[in-house]
Amino acid sequence: MATFIVGAHGQIGQLLTKQLAATGETVLAGIRDTKQADALSALGGQPRQFDLTALPQEQAAAFKDVDNVVFTAGSGGATGYDGTLEIDLDGAVKTMIAAEQAGVKRYVIVSALYADQRDKWAQTGIEPYYVAKYYADEWLQHRTQLNYTILRPGALTNDAGTGKISLQPTLASSKKIARADVAAAIVAVLSKPQASGQIYDLVSGTTPIEQAF
């Protein structure tokens, strides 16, 4: 199986590249800058140049012979809201269109906890980010035929992964999750057909990741 990671040089992307390559899967690491190639190769990925600002038909060429696409890209806090729209929303949607054009069947996207709950967006201070996540998720569900899985993690930390999560956050539960555990959750859902067509909220918890899905 070949998995293409969009945003492979990001924090989750690098963790995912290493974890997925360790399972023996072929990992195609999408990078914008060729200077990032050595770092991804060292993690077990096969670097492949990929431009999120390109047209879908141009992106589709990079998805040739790919079984799974995982979207972990993000504009980051330094780009402004225009970058959020261009990368987190339009960039994501274009990769969905490209994936369908290339015949990819499985598509996993990293969204955000509460992306489906407008009443909570204003509390975050980054409302445009949640708008982008909401509409990207909506497009994936209702405008494509892809076998999707949407992962909506809570606040991301760089803590060591625990290997345990909760898919049912409560008022009393943590709203955080280690990036390493998000990467492990992606590895898990890619191997589970029953995760297709599902949306999962994701925070740290007590359930082993392999059992959670």
C-alpha positions as CSV (number, residue, x, y, z in Angstrom):
1,M,0.0,0.0,0.0
2,A,1.2,3.5,-0.8
3,T,0.2,6.5,1.3
4,F,0.8,10.1,0.2
5,I,1.1,12.6,3.1
6,V,0.1,16.1,2.2
7,G,2.1,18.3,4.6
8,A,4.7,15.7,5.5
9,H,7.2,18.2,6.7
10,G,4.8,19.5,9.4
11,Q,4.9,18.3,12.9
12,I,2.3,15.6,12.6
13,G,3.4,14.8,9.1
14,Q,6.9,14.0,10.2
15,L,5.7,11.8,13.1
16,L,3.3,10.1,10.7
17,T,6.0,9.5,8.1
18,K,8.2,7.8,10.7
19,Q,5.4,5.7,12.3
20,L,3.8,4.6,9.0
21,A,7.2,3.7,7.4
22,A,7.9,1.6,10.4
23,T,4.9,-0.6,9.5
24,G,6.4,-1.4,6.1
25,E,4.0,0.8,4.2
26,T,5.3,2.9,1.3
27,V,5.2,6.5,2.4
28,L,5.2,9.3,-0.2
29,A,6.1,12.5,1.7
30,G,4.7,15.5,0.0
31,I,7.0,18.5,0.4
32,R,6.9,22.1,-1.0
33,D,10.7,22.7,-0.6
34,T,13.2,20.3,-2.0
35,K,15.5,21.3,1.0
36,Q,13.1,19.2,3.2
37,A,13.8,16.0,1.3
38,D,16.7,14.7,3.4
39,A,14.7,15.1,6.6
40,L,11.8,13.1,5.3
41,S,14.1,10.4,3.8
42,A,15.7,9.9,7.1
43,L,12.3,9.2,8.6
44,G,11.6,6.5,6.0
45,G,9.6,8.5,3.5
46,Q,10.0,8.9,-0.2
47,P,10.0,12.7,-0.8
48,R,7.8,13.9,-3.6
49,Q,7.4,17.6,-4.5
50,F,3.9,18.8,-4.1
51,D,2.4,22.3,-4.4
52,L,-0.9,23.0,-2.5
53,T,-1.4,26.1,-4.5
54,A,-1.4,24.2,-7.8
55,L,-4.5,23.2,-9.7
56,P,-6.1,19.8,-8.9
57,Q,-5.2,18.3,-12.3
58,E,-1.5,19.2,-11.6
59,Q,-1.7,17.7,-8.1
60,A,-3.3,14.5,-9.4
61,A,-0.1,13.6,-11.1
62,A,1.6,13.3,-7.7
63,F,-1.1,10.9,-6.6
64,K,-0.5,8.4,-9.3
65,D,-0.5,4.8,-8.0
66,V,-1.4,6.0,-4.5
67,D,-3.8,4.1,-2.3
68,N,-4.3,6.6,0.5
69,V,-4.0,10.3,0.8
70,V,-3.6,11.9,4.3
71,F,-4.1,15.6,4.6
72,T,-2.1,17.0,7.6
73,A,-1.1,20.4,6.1
74,G,-1.8,23.7,7.8
75,S,-1.0,27.3,7.1
76,G,0.2,28.0,10.6
77,G,-0.4,31.1,12.6
78,A,2.0,33.3,10.7
79,T,0.3,33.4,7.4
80,G,-2.8,35.4,8.2
81,Y,-6.4,34.4,7.4
82,D,-5.8,34.5,3.7
83,G,-3.3,31.7,4.1
84,T,-5.8,29.8,6.2
85,L,-8.3,30.0,3.4
86,E,-5.8,29.1,0.7
87,I,-4.2,26.1,2.5
88,D,-6.6,24.8,5.2
89,L,-9.7,25.2,3.0
90,D,-9.0,25.5,-0.7
91,G,-5.8,23.5,-0.5
92,A,-7.6,20.6,1.2
93,V,-10.5,20.7,-1.3
94,K,-8.1,20.7,-4.2
95,T,-6.4,17.6,-2.9
96,M,-9.8,15.9,-2.6
97,I,-10.5,16.7,-6.2
98,A,-7.1,15.6,-7.3
99,A,-7.4,12.3,-5.3
100,E,-10.6,11.5,-7.2
101,Q,-9.0,12.3,-10.5
102,A,-6.1,10.0,-9.7
103,G,-8.4,7.2,-8.6
104,V,-7.4,7.3,-4.9
105,K,-10.0,5.6,-2.8
106,R,-9.0,6.4,0.8
107,Y,-8.7,9.9,2.2
108,V,-7.9,10.9,5.8
109,I,-8.0,14.5,6.9
110,V,-6.9,16.1,10.2
111,S,-9.5,18.6,11.2
112,A,-10.1,20.1,14.6
113,L,-12.2,19.4,17.7
114,Y,-15.4,21.5,17.6
115,A,-15.1,22.2,13.9
116,D,-18.7,21.1,13.6
117,Q,-19.9,23.3,16.4
118,R,-20.2,27.0,15.4
119,D,-21.2,28.1,18.9
120,K,-17.7,27.3,20.1
121,W,-15.7,28.9,17.4
122,A,-15.7,32.4,18.8
123,Q,-14.3,31.1,22.1
124,T,-11.1,29.9,20.3
125,G,-9.9,33.2,19.0
126,I,-9.1,31.6,15.6
127,E,-12.6,31.5,14.2
128,P,-11.4,31.6,10.5
129,Y,-9.4,28.4,11.1
130,Y,-12.6,26.6,12.3
131,V,-14.5,28.0,9.3
132,A,-11.9,26.5,7.0
133,K,-12.0,23.2,8.8
134,Y,-15.8,23.0,8.8
135,Y,-16.2,23.6,5.1
136,A,-13.3,21.3,4.1
137,D,-15.0,18.6,6.1
138,E,-18.3,19.3,4.5
139,W,-16.8,19.1,1.0
140,L,-15.2,15.8,1.8
141,Q,-18.4,14.3,3.1
142,H,-20.9,15.6,0.6
143,R,-19.1,16.6,-2.6
144,T,-16.8,13.6,-3.1
145,Q,-17.1,9.8,-3.4
146,L,-13.9,9.2,-1.4
147,N,-13.8,6.7,1.4
148,Y,-13.0,9.3,4.0
149,T,-12.1,9.4,7.7
150,I,-12.2,12.8,9.5
151,L,-10.1,13.1,12.7
152,R,-10.9,16.1,14.9
153,P,-8.1,16.3,17.5
154,G,-8.2,18.6,20.5
155,A,-5.4,21.1,21.2
156,L,-2.2,19.7,20.0
157,T,0.9,19.3,22.2
158,N,4.4,18.1,21.7
159,D,4.2,15.8,24.7
160,A,5.4,12.2,24.3
161,G,2.6,10.0,23.0
162,T,0.8,7.9,25.5
163,G,-0.7,5.4,23.0
164,K,-4.1,6.0,24.6
165,I,-7.0,8.3,23.5
166,S,-10.6,9.0,24.0
167,L,-13.1,9.3,21.1
168,Q,-15.8,10.7,23.4
169,P,-14.6,13.9,25.0
170,T,-16.7,15.1,27.9
171,L,-16.7,18.4,29.9
172,A,-14.5,16.7,32.4
173,S,-12.0,15.2,30.0
174,S,-8.8,16.6,28.6
175,K,-9.2,18.7,25.5
176,K,-5.5,18.1,24.5
177,I,-3.7,15.4,22.7
178,A,-0.1,14.7,21.8
179,R,0.8,15.1,18.1
180,A,2.4,11.6,18.3
181,D,-0.9,10.1,19.3
182,V,-2.7,11.8,16.4
183,A,-0.1,10.3,14.1
184,A,-0.7,6.9,15.7
185,A,-4.4,7.3,15.3
186,I,-4.0,8.0,11.5
187,V,-1.9,4.8,11.2
188,A,-4.6,2.9,13.0
189,V,-7.6,4.2,10.9
190,L,-5.7,3.5,7.6
191,S,-5.6,-0.2,8.5
192,K,-9.3,-0.4,9.5
193,P,-11.9,-0.5,6.7
194,Q,-14.6,0.1,9.4
195,A,-13.2,3.6,9.9
196,S,-14.2,4.7,6.4
197,G,-17.1,7.2,6.4
198,Q,-16.5,8.0,10.0
199,I,-15.8,11.2,12.0
200,Y,-13.9,10.9,15.2
201,D,-13.3,13.5,18.0
202,L,-9.9,12.8,19.4
203,V,-8.3,13.7,22.8
204,S,-6.0,12.1,25.2
205,G,-7.6,9.3,27.2
206,T,-7.4,5.8,28.5
207,T,-8.3,3.6,25.5
208,P,-5.4,2.0,23.6
209,I,-5.3,3.5,20.1
210,E,-5.4,0.1,18.4
211,Q,-8.7,-0.7,20.3
212,A,-10.3,2.7,19.9
213,F,-11.4,2.3,16.3
